[in-house]
Amino acid sequence: MTSIRFLGLLLPLLLHQVYSEEAEPVFRAEGTVIELGYCFGLDYIVVYRCAPEGDQLLGNSSADNTSVTPPADLQSRIHIINKQYLIGLQISHLTHRDSGIYRRECWRNQELVNQHTQQLSVCNKEVVSEEIPVKKGDGGVELLCNDTSIGLEGTSVRWYREMFPLYTPTLFLDSSVSLDPLVEELQGAVEVRDNGALLLFDSSKLKNNEHFICLVSRGKNCLSFQSMHPPDHSESRDMFASDGDRVVLQCPSDGNNQQWDTPLGKVNGSSVEMYISFGDKSEDFSLVIPAVSDELSGDYSCISSSLEVQYLLVLCPRKESQEKVVVEGGSALLECDVDKNASQPVQWHRREPSGEDELIHDSKDETVPIPEDLRGRLSLSENGSSLTISNLEAKDQGVYWCVVLEDHEFLEEDDDYKEDYDEEGSGEDEDGLFWVDAYRCIFKQETNLRSTDPRADPPVTSNVTAYAVGAAGLLLVVGVIVAVIAIIIIRRAKATANRDTAISMDPCAEGLTQNDEHRGIHLL
């Protein structure tokens, strides 16, 4: 759920004054990094640290680097991050002294658009995050804060919770003040034990996607913090598209207040660049991007109170597509125009009848399962640059594509090449390694398999056979005509004989004879 908290920093929260009780609590361990908010699609960012003597300017992305001098304790630890449409400020190698209140301002055309305040607590360590146990019946849910210092003299525990849609940490219990919840709705719904280390919740009071954080302190010194999250039911997928492609990000509908977080902000209806499909069914809340462009690449999340579906949309240069006509029962070789000796990661995808994209192979990830209907029929080259599908079935026809990526690279902090990547977007992890975006796409290439069904067209006969069939048909028709004429002649002869006999025996037949002559052929 990290992406939710990250995207929450993009919310335009308008604050006119800075007070500690208005600041969003943020927790980090010593030696790590913090990004003090981001400005999306604006001109520049300005960041201050609040101090008793007044605001201290930490950075201004619109100014020359030499014109801004951060406080002495932060010099060489402040970095301006400017990646595509996001501008941020980063403080690395955090220490306890960095705990305090910070204000981030976003500006456009010399006007303040929004500002956001954070209260940073730097702790000795971060305890490994744990999953909240699954609720069973009415037995309740236990939340345990794992720190052996709890209960020692001078220690206290603070409990925070984060809820959809903002996921802003909200303090609801402080053992240094009371063991009773500070939030009215939780009073009587939670039992506090072991000096605040253990919480026993009434399971009916817990909400979907609710997160918890416990913070252990001794006086003003933060000893540790730990996050607790519900079972992860989120889905995360990578989508690769070329400029101008139409992309549909699938997501089921899930009640009220559902929304999409996108690189352009939040979407719950429609805009020029994208819209919610809603589809023919009320269960559909998919996001449609009619034409992908560079500014639309990035992270997407479909979020509600009970689900989160995440996508990373990566823009790929397009390579000329291919088309292959195959025969049912035969084989098809799909090739990607990449050097056979190259080591770049290659992924193969296909489009399902439902319109969803399915990953069928990743040369750098052996855990990707082969789709069940292709097992035993799919073989790949050593580096994944080509694949063969054998015993082709009618359902195998459709669009397949390969995506060629650059390797994930790590550069040491003092690497001479690090500066080459800073402009393109990189980050620093806790070990001082700079990472380069793992999903830099080299190209995407499509192959369309089109099946020829031998039953669709009748077999083509030779000219000789056609003439023979035509002659036989003609003889048959002639025979039928001759037979009909013969029958007519015989019947006419019999009718004439009968009329002659009738005239000689009956004098009244004269009138009949006259009528027959008048009627002529109609008597036959």
Beta strands, then each sheet from edge to edge (+ up, - down):
strand 1: 24-29
strand 2: 34-40
strand 3: 44-51
strand 4: 54-60
strand 5: 78-83
strand 6: 86-91
strand 7: 100-108
strand 8: 111-131
strand 9: 141-144
strand 10: 155-162
strand 11: 170-174
strand 12: 190-193
strand 13: 198-201
strand 14: 211-218
strand 15: 221-229
strand 16: 235-241
strand 17: 247-249
strand 18: 259-262
strand 19: 265-267
strand 20: 275-276
strand 21: 287-289
strand 22: 298-303
strand 23: 308-315
strand 24: 318-327
strand 25: 332-335
strand 26: 346-351
strand 27: 357-362
strand 28: 378-380
strand 29: 386-389
strand 30: 398-405
strand 31: 410-411
strand 32: 426-428
strand 33: 434-436
strand 34: 441-452
sheet 1: 1+ 8+ 7- 3+ 4-
sheet 2: 1+ 8+ 15+ 14- 10+ 11-
sheet 3: 2+ 6- 5+
sheet 4: 9+ 13- 12+
sheet 5: 16+ 23+ 22- 18+ 19-
sheet 6: 17+ 21- 20+
sheet 7: 24+ 34+ 30- 26+ 27-
sheet 8: 25+ 29- 28+
sheet 9: 31+ 33- 32+
end
